[in-house]
Amino acid sequence: MILTQKDLIKDITKVDTDDILSCWLWTLSNMKSVITISTIGDIFLLGQDDAIYWLQTDFGDLTKIADSLSQFDQYLKDTDKVDNWFLPLLIEKLILAGKTLKEKEVYSFKKPPILGGDYSVDNLDPTDMSVHFAFSGQICQQAKNLPPGIKINLKYKP
C-alpha cells in the first residue's frame, strides 16, 4: 500500500486550532502557530524563535526538531524522520484494519503510552480531534512529572 500525504497529515484549514491547543497551553507558551497535525495525533508548531517543534501527545513531550520552516521542509524528504514523526507503517496497518479517519478525526490511544499503552492497531481508534487533544493534554499534564508506578486519579473535563 502506498500512503499519501493525506494519510499522514490533516488539513489544518479545517481545524479549530484554538480548541485543540486549549488543553496543551501548559506546555505551549512559546509557540506562534500550528504548522501541521499528524494523523497519529501529534502537532508540529512554529515557535517564537521561528524553529519548528513537535508536540508528542503520547507522553506530552515538546521537542525542537528544526531551526526553521525551510529546514523542516527539507527534513520531510528524509525517510527516517518521516518514519519517526508520522509512523507511516502503523498508519498503514490501521488503514488495512479498516480504521479510516473522517475529516476531523485523528488516531488516538485507548490506553495512552504515558499510562502504559502500546503502539498497536488494537490500542488506537479514530477519534474526534477535540476529544483526542483534550483527553491527551489533560492526562499528560496530570501525569508528566509523577514518579514511575505511582497511582493517579484522572479527571477528564469535556
LINDA-V311095 format. One record per backbone hydrogen bond with DSSP energy under -0.5 kcal/mol. NH is the residue of the N-H (numbers start at 1). CO is the residue of the C=O. E is the energy in kcal/mol with one decimal. If there is no record, write none. Layout:
nh = <NH/NH>
co = <CO/CO>
e = <E/E>
//
This chain:
nh = <3/7/8/8/9/10/12/14/15/17/20/21/22/22/24/25/27/28/31/32/33/35/36/38/39/41/43/44/45/46/47/47/48/50/52/53/54/55/55/56/56/57/59/60/61/63/63/65/66/72/73/74/75/76/77/78/79/82/83/84/85/86/87/91/92/93/94/95/96/97/98/99/100/105/106/107/108/110/112/114/115/116/117/120/123/124/125/127/129/132/133/134/135/136/137/138/139/140/141/142/143/144/146/150/154/158>
co = <1/4/4/5/5/37/10/11/12/15/16/17/18/19/21/22/24/24/28/46/46/44/44/42/8/38/55/36/53/33/45/51/30/47/66/45/63/43/53/54/61/55/56/56/56/54/61/52/52/68/69/70/71/72/74/75/77/78/79/80/81/82/83/87/88/89/90/91/92/93/95/94/98/102/127/39/125/123/110/58/112/113/112/118/120/121/108/106/104/128/129/130/131/132/133/134/135/136/137/138/139/140/143/147/152/156>
e = <-0.6/-1.1/-0.7/-1.2/-2.3/-2.7/-1.0/-1.7/-1.4/-1.4/-2.1/-1.9/-1.0/-0.7/-2.3/-0.6/-2.1/-0.8/-1.7/-3.6/-1.4/-3.5/-1.6/-2.4/-2.2/-1.8/-1.9/-3.1/-2.9/-3.1/-0.6/-3.0/-2.8/-2.2/-2.5/-2.7/-3.0/-3.5/-0.6/-0.8/-3.0/-0.7/-0.6/-1.9/-0.8/-2.1/-0.5/-2.8/-1.4/-2.2/-2.6/-1.8/-2.5/-1.6/-1.8/-2.1/-0.7/-2.5/-2.7/-2.0/-2.9/-2.7/-1.1/-2.4/-2.7/-1.7/-2.3/-2.5/-2.7/-1.4/-1.9/-2.5/-1.4/-1.7/-2.4/-3.4/-2.5/-2.8/-0.5/-1.2/-2.1/-2.2/-2.2/-1.2/-0.9/-1.1/-2.2/-2.7/-2.7/-2.7/-2.9/-1.9/-2.9/-2.8/-1.8/-2.2/-2.4/-2.7/-2.2/-2.1/-2.3/-2.1/-1.5/-1.6/-0.7/-0.6>
//
